[in-house]
Amino acid sequence: MSAPVSAAGGVLLAPGAGGDPDHHTLVALERALAPLPVRRLEFPHRSGGRRGPPPRAERLVPFIAEQAGAMCAEESIDPASLVLGGRSMGGRVCSLAVADGLPAAGLVLLSYPLHPPRRPGNLRVTHFGRLAVPCLFVSGDRDPFGTPDEFVTHTAAIAGEVTHVWLPGRGHDTRPADDDAVVGAVRSWLEATGG
């Protein structure tokens, strides 16, 4: 696969709350986007083999900002050209960091947890109105963390251009067989947005 035609300087990806940087989708993205610099993060509560519960997403925002700064410095990337995102909580934390002012070219949000399963009133969208960058949401159309209709309704608050890609018949967790579809969506979005 050829490298994407994109103005992105690099991509920073964070895993879900119980995941790690070796999640098959994150690895597939790193391979497919080469030679674009891609960094897969491990959250502090999971490092060194620890299995502690994740802290509140808001408490991980400084970690994302620190890691983004380090990647930009080490790879000579303009911070405004860095695309951030990841799976589930990882994407959510990146979106919170960008809403709080972290420079970014865009957000790639895979299986974004719009709300906890069976609790649609407990929304995680209060920061959406502060997002002014292009955003790609890739989710299963049967994800209990948010239905397609709920996503369309709530992402309307985002000032940046929003793209939705639905994985038919999939829930919150993707399978390795889904990686080609996810990679294709991310590559197409990068090429289309120049982000």
TILUM-997362 format. One line per field, with one value per residue: y, x, z of N, C-alpha, C in turn; residue in three letters; residue number from 1. Coordinates in steps of 0.05 Angstrom, whole numbers. Each point is the difference from the previous one (the first is absolute). Layout:
N
nv	c(Y | ...)
nu	c(X | ...)
nw	c(Z | ...)
cav	c(Y | ...)
cau	c(X | ...)
caw	c(Z | ...)
cv	c(Y | ...)
cu	c(X | ...)
cw	c(Z | ...)
bake	c(ala | ...)
marvex	c(NUM | ...)
***
This chain:
195
nv	c(-24 | 19 | 18 | 10 | 12 | 11 | 21 | -22 | 10 | -10 | -24 | 9 | -26 | 2 | -20 | -20 | 3 | -22 | 16 | -6 | 10 | -25 | 16 | -21 | 15 | 6 | -26 | -7 | 19 | -7 | -25 | 5 | 16 | -19 | 19 | 7 | 17 | -23 | 10 | -24 | 12 | -1 | -1 | 20 | -2 | -3 | 19 | -13 | -7 | 25 | -7 | 22 | 8 | 8 | 21 | 21 | 1 | 18 | -19 | -11 | 23 | 6 | -26 | 3 | 22 | -13 | -21 | 17 | 15 | -23 | -10 | 23 | 1 | -26 | 4 | 23 | -4 | 15 | 8 | 21 | -17 | -2 | -24 | 4 | -20 | -19 | -22 | 2 | -7 | -14 | -5 | -8 | -12 | -10 | -7 | -9 | -12 | -7 | -8 | -9 | -3 | -27 | 10 | -1 | -18 | -18 | -13 | -23 | -3 | -21 | -8 | 25 | 2 | 3 | -24 | -6 | -26 | 2 | 21 | 3 | 3 | -18 | 21 | -6 | 21 | 7 | -13 | -13 | 18 | -11 | -19 | 12 | -25 | -9 | -14 | -23 | -8 | -22 | -10 | -21 | -9 | -19 | 20 | -14 | 10 | -6 | 7 | -8 | -3 | -12 | -14 | -4 | -6 | -14 | -12 | 6 | -3 | -18 | 21 | -18 | -6 | -12 | -22 | -14 | -21 | -16 | -18 | -11 | -2 | 21 | -8 | 0 | -26 | 9 | -15 | -17 | -14 | 17 | -8 | -15 | -4 | -4 | -15 | -12 | -1 | -8 | -17 | -8 | -1 | -12 | -16 | -4 | -2 | -15 | -13)
nu	c(17 | -7 | 18 | -15 | -15 | 16 | -11 | -10 | 10 | -21 | -2 | -15 | 3 | -23 | 5 | -17 | -19 | -9 | 6 | 16 | 24 | 0 | -21 | -12 | -21 | 11 | 7 | -24 | -10 | 16 | -5 | -26 | 5 | 18 | 18 | -25 | 12 | -2 | -12 | 4 | -18 | 12 | -24 | 5 | -27 | 10 | 18 | 21 | -20 | -3 | -20 | 8 | -22 | -13 | 16 | -13 | -14 | -14 | 6 | -7 | -14 | 11 | -6 | -23 | -4 | 9 | -15 | -20 | 6 | 3 | -22 | -12 | 11 | -6 | -23 | 6 | -22 | -13 | -3 | -4 | 21 | -1 | -6 | -20 | 1 | -18 | 1 | -26 | 8 | 17 | -19 | -16 | 21 | 6 | -26 | 1 | 24 | -10 | -22 | 20 | 4 | 3 | 21 | -15 | 6 | -6 | -23 | 12 | -27 | 13 | -24 | -5 | 5 | -20 | -6 | -2 | 4 | -23 | 17 | -18 | -9 | 19 | -5 | 18 | -16 | 2 | 22 | -20 | -13 | 21 | -10 | 22 | 8 | 9 | -23 | 14 | -25 | 13 | -25 | -4 | -17 | 12 | 16 | 1 | 24 | -16 | -25 | -3 | -25 | 8 | 17 | -17 | -17 | 17 | 10 | -25 | 7 | 13 | 17 | 19 | 10 | -23 | 14 | -21 | 12 | -19 | 7 | -12 | -20 | 16 | 11 | 8 | 3 | 21 | -2 | 20 | -21 | -5 | 25 | -4 | -25 | 11 | 20 | -18 | -16 | 21 | 10 | -25 | -5 | 23 | -5 | -25 | 9 | 19 | -15)
nw	c(0 | -16 | 6 | 20 | -18 | 18 | 12 | 10 | 22 | 12 | 12 | 20 | 7 | 14 | 17 | 0 | 18 | -11 | -20 | -20 | -3 | 8 | 5 | -11 | 7 | 24 | 3 | -9 | 15 | 20 | -6 | -1 | 21 | 3 | -4 | 0 | 17 | 12 | 21 | 10 | 15 | 23 | 11 | 18 | 2 | -25 | 4 | -9 | -16 | 9 | 17 | 10 | 14 | -22 | 1 | 11 | -22 | 15 | 17 | -23 | 0 | 24 | 5 | -12 | 13 | 21 | -5 | -5 | 21 | 14 | -11 | 2 | 24 | 6 | -12 | 13 | 15 | -18 | 25 | -16 | -7 | 26 | -9 | 17 | 16 | -6 | 14 | -1 | 24 | -15 | -18 | 20 | 12 | -24 | -2 | 25 | -6 | -24 | 12 | 16 | -26 | 3 | -13 | -22 | -18 | 19 | 2 | 7 | 1 | 9 | -5 | -7 | 27 | -17 | 10 | 26 | -3 | -13 | -4 | -19 | 25 | 3 | -14 | -18 | -1 | 26 | -8 | -12 | 13 | 13 | -17 | -11 | 5 | -23 | 1 | 3 | -1 | 10 | -4 | 15 | -19 | 15 | 0 | 23 | -8 | -21 | -6 | -26 | 7 | 23 | -15 | -19 | 19 | 14 | -22 | -3 | 26 | -14 | 4 | 5 | -25 | 0 | 1 | -7 | 10 | -10 | 20 | -22 | 18 | 3 | 23 | 25 | 2 | -13 | -22 | 0 | -5 | 20 | 5 | -21 | 10 | 25 | -9 | -16 | 21 | 16 | -18 | -6 | 26 | 5 | -20 | 9 | 25 | -10 | 19)
cav	c(24 | 24 | 20 | 18 | 27 | 14 | 21 | -7 | -4 | -25 | -9 | -10 | -17 | -10 | -23 | 1 | -1 | -26 | -10 | 8 | 11 | -22 | -8 | -7 | 23 | 20 | -10 | 0 | 28 | 8 | -13 | 10 | 28 | 4 | 9 | 20 | -8 | -8 | -8 | -13 | 5 | -16 | 17 | -6 | -21 | -26 | -4 | -18 | -24 | 6 | -3 | 16 | 13 | 26 | 25 | 14 | 8 | 27 | -1 | -10 | 21 | 9 | -21 | 1 | 25 | -4 | -19 | 14 | 18 | -16 | -11 | 22 | 7 | -21 | -5 | 26 | 4 | 24 | -9 | 5 | -20 | -27 | -11 | -16 | -17 | -26 | -16 | 3 | 21 | 14 | 21 | 20 | 17 | 18 | 21 | 18 | 16 | 19 | 19 | 18 | 18 | -13 | 3 | -25 | 2 | -14 | -22 | -26 | -10 | -28 | -10 | 21 | -7 | 22 | -3 | -28 | -17 | 1 | 25 | 21 | 26 | 7 | 7 | 10 | 18 | 28 | 14 | -1 | 27 | 13 | -13 | 14 | -14 | -22 | -24 | -25 | -20 | -26 | -16 | -21 | 11 | -12 | 7 | 9 | 26 | 22 | -8 | 20 | 24 | 16 | 14 | 22 | 21 | 13 | 12 | 25 | 22 | 4 | 20 | -11 | -19 | -27 | -22 | -25 | -26 | -21 | -27 | -15 | -24 | -1 | 13 | 18 | -12 | -9 | -24 | 4 | 0 | 27 | 19 | 11 | 21 | 23 | 13 | 13 | 25 | 20 | 10 | 17 | 26 | 16 | 11 | 19 | 25 | 12 | 1)
cau	c(-17 | 16 | -5 | -22 | 6 | -11 | 17 | 5 | 28 | 2 | -24 | 4 | -23 | -2 | -18 | -23 | 6 | 12 | 17 | 28 | 8 | 2 | -26 | 4 | -7 | 20 | 24 | -6 | 2 | 28 | 12 | -12 | 5 | 29 | 21 | -10 | 6 | -23 | 8 | -21 | 5 | -10 | -7 | 16 | -12 | 4 | 28 | 15 | -16 | -21 | -27 | -17 | -22 | 8 | -10 | -19 | 12 | 10 | 26 | 20 | 5 | 28 | 18 | -2 | 14 | 29 | 9 | -2 | 23 | 25 | 1 | 6 | 28 | 18 | -3 | -1 | -27 | -15 | -22 | -25 | -4 | -2 | -26 | -2 | -24 | 3 | -24 | -17 | 9 | 24 | -10 | -14 | 20 | 12 | -19 | 0 | 24 | -3 | -20 | 13 | 19 | 24 | -1 | -4 | -11 | -25 | -4 | -9 | -13 | -9 | -18 | -2 | -20 | -18 | -12 | 3 | -22 | -27 | -3 | 2 | -2 | 26 | 15 | 28 | 1 | 0 | 22 | -2 | -3 | 27 | 17 | -2 | 17 | -14 | -2 | -10 | -11 | -4 | -13 | -19 | -28 | -14 | 16 | -17 | 9 | -12 | -12 | 5 | -17 | 11 | 25 | -7 | -13 | 18 | 24 | -8 | 11 | 28 | 3 | 16 | -14 | -4 | -4 | -8 | 2 | -12 | 8 | -25 | -2 | 21 | -6 | 21 | 27 | 4 | 16 | 21 | -12 | -10 | 22 | 2 | -20 | 7 | 23 | -9 | -15 | 19 | 16 | -17 | -6 | 25 | 4 | -21 | 2 | 27 | 8)
caw	c(0 | -2 | 21 | -6 | -9 | 23 | 12 | 28 | 7 | 15 | 12 | 27 | 6 | 28 | 1 | 18 | 29 | 7 | -22 | 0 | -26 | -19 | -11 | -28 | -18 | 2 | -15 | -28 | -8 | -2 | -23 | -25 | -4 | -5 | 19 | 19 | 27 | 16 | 27 | 15 | 29 | 22 | 22 | 24 | 18 | -12 | -6 | 17 | 7 | 20 | -10 | 17 | -14 | -12 | 13 | -16 | -25 | 2 | 13 | -19 | -20 | 1 | -12 | -29 | -8 | 4 | -21 | -26 | -1 | -3 | -27 | -18 | 3 | -9 | -29 | -14 | -11 | 9 | 16 | -13 | -21 | 13 | 3 | 25 | 3 | 10 | 5 | 23 | 19 | -11 | -17 | 16 | 13 | -21 | -7 | 23 | -1 | -22 | 9 | 19 | -14 | -11 | -29 | -15 | -27 | -1 | 19 | -10 | 24 | -6 | 21 | 21 | 19 | 3 | 27 | 8 | -10 | 13 | 15 | -21 | 12 | 12 | -24 | 2 | -24 | 7 | -12 | -30 | -10 | -1 | -20 | -25 | -20 | -13 | 17 | -12 | 18 | -12 | 21 | -8 | 0 | 22 | 24 | 22 | 10 | -16 | -26 | -21 | 3 | 22 | -9 | -19 | 16 | 19 | -13 | -13 | 15 | -7 | -20 | -22 | -17 | 13 | -18 | 13 | -14 | 16 | -6 | 2 | 17 | 21 | 25 | 10 | -5 | -28 | -3 | -20 | -27 | -5 | -2 | -27 | -3 | 16 | -13 | -24 | 8 | 10 | -23 | -17 | 14 | 0 | -27 | -7 | 16 | -1 | 28)
cv	c(25 | 19 | 19 | 27 | 18 | 21 | -7 | -5 | -26 | -6 | -12 | -15 | -11 | -23 | 5 | -4 | -26 | -10 | 9 | 8 | -22 | -10 | -2 | 24 | 22 | -8 | 1 | 29 | 9 | -11 | 13 | 29 | 6 | 11 | 23 | -8 | -6 | -10 | -12 | 2 | -22 | 18 | -8 | -21 | -28 | -7 | -19 | -25 | 5 | -3 | 16 | 12 | 26 | 23 | 12 | 11 | 28 | 1 | -9 | 21 | 10 | -20 | 2 | 25 | -4 | -19 | 12 | 18 | -14 | -11 | 22 | 9 | -20 | -5 | 26 | 5 | 26 | -10 | 3 | -20 | -28 | -8 | -18 | -17 | -27 | -14 | 7 | 22 | 15 | 23 | 22 | 19 | 19 | 23 | 21 | 19 | 21 | 21 | 20 | 17 | -13 | 3 | -28 | 7 | -14 | -22 | -25 | -15 | -27 | -11 | 20 | -8 | 24 | 1 | -29 | -17 | 2 | 24 | 23 | 28 | 10 | 6 | 11 | 19 | 29 | 17 | 2 | 28 | 16 | -13 | 14 | -12 | -22 | -25 | -23 | -19 | -26 | -18 | -22 | 11 | -13 | 5 | 9 | 26 | 24 | -11 | 20 | 25 | 18 | 15 | 23 | 24 | 16 | 11 | 25 | 24 | 6 | 20 | -10 | -19 | -28 | -21 | -25 | -23 | -21 | -27 | -17 | -24 | -1 | 15 | 19 | -10 | -10 | -25 | 6 | 1 | 28 | 20 | 13 | 23 | 24 | 15 | 15 | 26 | 22 | 11 | 18 | 27 | 18 | 13 | 21 | 26 | 14 | 1 | -22)
cu	c(18 | -7 | -22 | 10 | -12 | 19 | 6 | 30 | 4 | -27 | 7 | -25 | 1 | -19 | -25 | 8 | 13 | 19 | 29 | 8 | 2 | -27 | 2 | -7 | 21 | 25 | -5 | 2 | 29 | 14 | -10 | 7 | 29 | 4 | -9 | 7 | -26 | 11 | -24 | 7 | -9 | -6 | 16 | -11 | 3 | 30 | 13 | -16 | -21 | -27 | -20 | -23 | 9 | -10 | -22 | 14 | 13 | 28 | 23 | 6 | 28 | 20 | -1 | 15 | 30 | 11 | -1 | 24 | 26 | 2 | 7 | 29 | 19 | -2 | 0 | -26 | -11 | -24 | -27 | -6 | -3 | -30 | 0 | -25 | 7 | -26 | -13 | 10 | 24 | -8 | -13 | 20 | 13 | -19 | -2 | 24 | -2 | -21 | 12 | 22 | 25 | -1 | -3 | -10 | -27 | 0 | -11 | -11 | -13 | -16 | -3 | -23 | -19 | -14 | 5 | -23 | -24 | -3 | 2 | -2 | 27 | 20 | 28 | 5 | 2 | 22 | -2 | -2 | 26 | 19 | -4 | 18 | -17 | 1 | -11 | -9 | -4 | -11 | -16 | -28 | -17 | 15 | -19 | 8 | -10 | -10 | 7 | -17 | 10 | 25 | -7 | -11 | 21 | 25 | -7 | 11 | 29 | 3 | 16 | -17 | 0 | -5 | -7 | 4 | -11 | 9 | -25 | 2 | 20 | -9 | 23 | 28 | 1 | 17 | 23 | -11 | -11 | 22 | 2 | -20 | 7 | 24 | -8 | -15 | 19 | 16 | -16 | -5 | 25 | 4 | -20 | 2 | 27 | 12 | 18)
cw	c(0 | 23 | -8 | -10 | 21 | 9 | 29 | 4 | 15 | 13 | 28 | 8 | 28 | 1 | 18 | 29 | 8 | -20 | 3 | -28 | -22 | -10 | -30 | -19 | 0 | -15 | -30 | -11 | -3 | -25 | -26 | -6 | -4 | -28 | 18 | 28 | 16 | 27 | 15 | 30 | 18 | 23 | 25 | 17 | -11 | -4 | 20 | 9 | 20 | -13 | 16 | -16 | -12 | 17 | -18 | -25 | 2 | 13 | -18 | -21 | 1 | -12 | -30 | -10 | 1 | -23 | -28 | -3 | -5 | -28 | -20 | 2 | -12 | -30 | -17 | -14 | 10 | 16 | -13 | -23 | 11 | 2 | 25 | 0 | 12 | 5 | 26 | 19 | -10 | -18 | 16 | 14 | -19 | -7 | 22 | -1 | -22 | 8 | 20 | -12 | -11 | -31 | -13 | -28 | -3 | 21 | -14 | 24 | -7 | 23 | 23 | 19 | 6 | 27 | 9 | -11 | 18 | 18 | -19 | 11 | 11 | -23 | 5 | -23 | 7 | -13 | -30 | -11 | -1 | -19 | -26 | -22 | -14 | 18 | -16 | 22 | -15 | 22 | -12 | 2 | 22 | 27 | 23 | 13 | -16 | -26 | -21 | 3 | 22 | -8 | -18 | 16 | 16 | -13 | -16 | 15 | -7 | -23 | -24 | -16 | 13 | -22 | 17 | -18 | 18 | -10 | 3 | 18 | 23 | 25 | 7 | -7 | -29 | 0 | -20 | -29 | -7 | -6 | -28 | -3 | 16 | -12 | -25 | 6 | 9 | -23 | -18 | 13 | 0 | -28 | -7 | 16 | -3 | 28 | 8)
bake	c(met | ser | ala | pro | val | ser | ala | ala | gly | gly | val | leu | leu | ala | pro | gly | ala | gly | gly | asp | pro | asp | his | his | thr | leu | val | ala | leu | glu | arg | ala | leu | ala | pro | leu | pro | val | arg | arg | leu | glu | phe | pro | his | arg | ser | gly | gly | arg | arg | gly | pro | pro | pro | arg | ala | glu | arg | leu | val | pro | phe | ile | ala | glu | gln | ala | gly | ala | met | cys | ala | glu | glu | ser | ile | asp | pro | ala | ser | leu | val | leu | gly | gly | arg | ser | met | gly | gly | arg | val | cys | ser | leu | ala | val | ala | asp | gly | leu | pro | ala | ala | gly | leu | val | leu | leu | ser | tyr | pro | leu | his | pro | pro | arg | arg | pro | gly | asn | leu | arg | val | thr | his | phe | gly | arg | leu | ala | val | pro | cys | leu | phe | val | ser | gly | asp | arg | asp | pro | phe | gly | thr | pro | asp | glu | phe | val | thr | his | thr | ala | ala | ile | ala | gly | glu | val | thr | his | val | trp | leu | pro | gly | arg | gly | his | asp | thr | arg | pro | ala | asp | asp | asp | ala | val | val | gly | ala | val | arg | ser | trp | leu | glu | ala | thr | gly | gly)
marvex	c(1 | 2 | 3 | 4 | 5 | 6 | 7 | 8 | 9 | 10 | 11 | 12 | 13 | 14 | 15 | 16 | 17 | 18 | 19 | 20 | 21 | 22 | 23 | 24 | 25 | 26 | 27 | 28 | 29 | 30 | 31 | 32 | 33 | 34 | 35 | 36 | 37 | 38 | 39 | 40 | 41 | 42 | 43 | 44 | 45 | 46 | 47 | 48 | 49 | 50 | 51 | 52 | 53 | 54 | 55 | 56 | 57 | 58 | 59 | 60 | 61 | 62 | 63 | 64 | 65 | 66 | 67 | 68 | 69 | 70 | 71 | 72 | 73 | 74 | 75 | 76 | 77 | 78 | 79 | 80 | 81 | 82 | 83 | 84 | 85 | 86 | 87 | 88 | 89 | 90 | 91 | 92 | 93 | 94 | 95 | 96 | 97 | 98 | 99 | 100 | 101 | 102 | 103 | 104 | 105 | 106 | 107 | 108 | 109 | 110 | 111 | 112 | 113 | 114 | 115 | 116 | 117 | 118 | 119 | 120 | 121 | 122 | 123 | 124 | 125 | 126 | 127 | 128 | 129 | 130 | 131 | 132 | 133 | 134 | 135 | 136 | 137 | 138 | 139 | 140 | 141 | 142 | 143 | 144 | 145 | 146 | 147 | 148 | 149 | 150 | 151 | 152 | 153 | 154 | 155 | 156 | 157 | 158 | 159 | 160 | 161 | 162 | 163 | 164 | 165 | 166 | 167 | 168 | 169 | 170 | 171 | 172 | 173 | 174 | 175 | 176 | 177 | 178 | 179 | 180 | 181 | 182 | 183 | 184 | 185 | 186 | 187 | 188 | 189 | 190 | 191 | 192 | 193 | 194 | 195)
***
